[in-house]
Amino acid sequence: TKEGTVIPTISLTIREWINSYLNDVQRRFTKGTYQEKCSVFKRLKFFCKPDLPITSIDVELALKMIQKQFDTRSGYAANKDRKNLGSAWNWGMKYLPGFPDSINPFLKVERYPEIRNPRYVPPEEDFWKVFDLTQGQDRIMLTSYLHLAARRKELFRLKWTDIDWNNNQLRLFTRKTRSSSWKCDWIPLTSELKSIFIDWHKQQPVKSEFVFVC
């Protein structure tokens, strides 16, 4: 460049940070996680315009945003947004050129108190009352919950090819891992559940690769 020429500094914008982060989240995580993070950024846009430089976000702005969630939603919701935005900020520091290499403004805000309602677990007698009223696929699914202690989504993912009839076991897939990668666990297949599955495979009204269909 010629002597005396000023080279303008291009600041990374909030929009560029958000888009870059969400593109990576979409590749790495589940659809539910992606949608959750999109919702967080929609709330953030009420406090800062997306075309402002990323340096516009400071601890004061982060505090106002998280306080608002505490006041209008709950402590749990405020802490959830704090965690998601804090993770996004750390991601930006790690991967984006020109990102502020300074303290994370969202994690600088202390967590808020939470009031969590314990999850209702029905007593065993209520389970059997419901079980006695079911038939067909509903009864088979309840039996599977009882024998496998599986999560709902794990049962809906179960395919006939996941059942090892010869070795009396089946595999359940989950993404409840640190990296959200698929992982399978082999679970013992009891003789009672095996017999039920064999009959269900023959009688299933909708032929599908999945054990349970809508």
N, C-alpha and C positions, 0 to 999 in steps of 0.2 A: 504493500500500500504506500501511497505518497505520504511524505512527512507532514504531520499535522492533520491527517484524515482521522476522523473519529469513527471507530467501529461500534455500532449500536449493540447493546447487550440485549439478547432475547430472553425474557424471563419465562420459565415454565408456568403455564396457567393451571388453575384448579381443574378446568375441564380436561386438559391433557393428562393430568395425573389420574383423574377418575376413569377416563376411557381406557388408559393403559392398564390400570389395575383390574378393571372389570373384564377386559379381554383375557387377562391371565387367569382370573378366577374362573371364567367360563370354561377354560381348558382343563383346569385342575380339579374342580369341585362339582358337586351335584347341582342340578337345576334349582333345588330349594335353597341351597347356600348362595347361589348367584342371585336369586331373586331377593333374598334377605339383604344382601349387600347393596343391591340397587335401591331398595327402599330406604336404607340408611343415607345414601347419598342424596336422595330426593329431599329428605329432611334437612340435610346440610345446606342445600341450595337456598333455603329460606334465610340463611344467615350470611351467605357470601355468594356473590355473583360468580358463575363459572369462568368468566373470561378474565377475572382478576388474577394477578400472579399468585403463585402458591405461598409466597411470603406474607400474603394478607392474612393467612390463618395463624393466629397466635393463641396463647393460653387463655386470654380473655375471651376470644370468640369461642374456643372449645368449651369453656366453662358455661357460657350463655346457652350454647346449643344443648349441652348435656343437662343443664339445670331445667331447661324447658321440657325435656323428655321426662324428667323426674316429676315436675309439677303437673303435667298434662296426662302422663301415662302411668309410670310406676318406677320404683327404684330398680327393679329388674330390667325394665326396658331401657332406662338410662345407662345402666352398666353394660348392657348388650351393645348399645350404640357406641359407647366408649371403647369397648373391646374391638369392635369391627373397624372403627375409624383409626384406632391405634395401630391395628395390624396393617391397614392400608398405608398409613404414614411410614411405618417401618419398611414396608415393601418399596415405597418410593425412594427412601434413603438408600436402599440396597441396589436398586436397579435403574433409576432414572438420572441421567446426567443433569446437573443444574438444580437438583433437589436440595433443599436446605439440610445441611449436615449439622443439625442442632437437636435440642431436646424435643421429644415427641410431645406436642401440646395437648393431645387427647389423653395420653397416659399420665401426664402431669396432673390432671384433674383426679382427685381422689374418688374412690368408689362411693356410691350412695348406699344407704341401708335398704335392705330388701325384705319384703314380707312375702314369703312363699307359702302357698297352700299345699299341704301334702297331697300327693296323688291318691285318689280313692282306690282301695283294693277291696273288692267284694269278698265277703266271707265264703268259705267253701260251700256252705249249704245253698247260697244264692247261685253259685256256679251250677250246681246240679239241678236247681229248679229251672234255670234257663236251658240247660242241656236237655232235660226231659221234654222240653217244648219244641226242640229242633228236629230236623230231619234232612236227609240228603246231604248236600255239600256243607251246609251249615254245621251239621253234627260232626262230619268228618273233620272240618276245620277246628272245631272246639277240641276234638280228641287229639288233634295234632298239637295244638297249643299245650295241652295237658302233658303229652308224652315228650315233646321236644323243647319246651320252654323257649319257643322261638319268638322273634319279633314279628309284628304284622307284615312288614314289607318283606321279611325273609320268607314267610310262607307264600306270599303272592309271587315271589320270584322262583319258587320251587318248580323244577321241571322233572318230567319223568326220567330224563337222562341223568338227573342228579341222584337217583336212587340206585344203590348197589344191592340188588336183590340177593346175590350169592353170599355177600359178606354181612348182610343185615345191617346196613348203615346208609345214611344219606348225607349230602353236603348242603349246608346253608351258606349263602353268600351275603356279605355285608360290606358297607363302605365306612363303617364306624372305626376308621383307623386314622392315625395322625396325618397321613398324606392323602386321605380319601381314596386310596387305592382299593380295588376289589380284593377281598380275602374270603376264603372258604374254610369252614370247619366241618369235619366229619362227625356226625352225631349217631349214636346207636339207634337202630331201628328195632323197636320192640316187636315181639311176635304178634301182639294184638293189633298194633298199628300197621304192620306189614300185611296182615290178612285183610284189613279194611282197605288199604291202598290197592291191593290186588283186585278186590271186588269193584272198587270205584273206577279203576282203569278200564274194566270191562263195561261198566254201566254209565260212564260219564256221558251225559246227553250231548255235550259239545266236545267234539274231538279236538284236542289242543296239545301242544307240547308242554303246556303248564298243567300242574296238578289241580290248581284252583283257578276258575275263570269266572268272569262276571256274567 
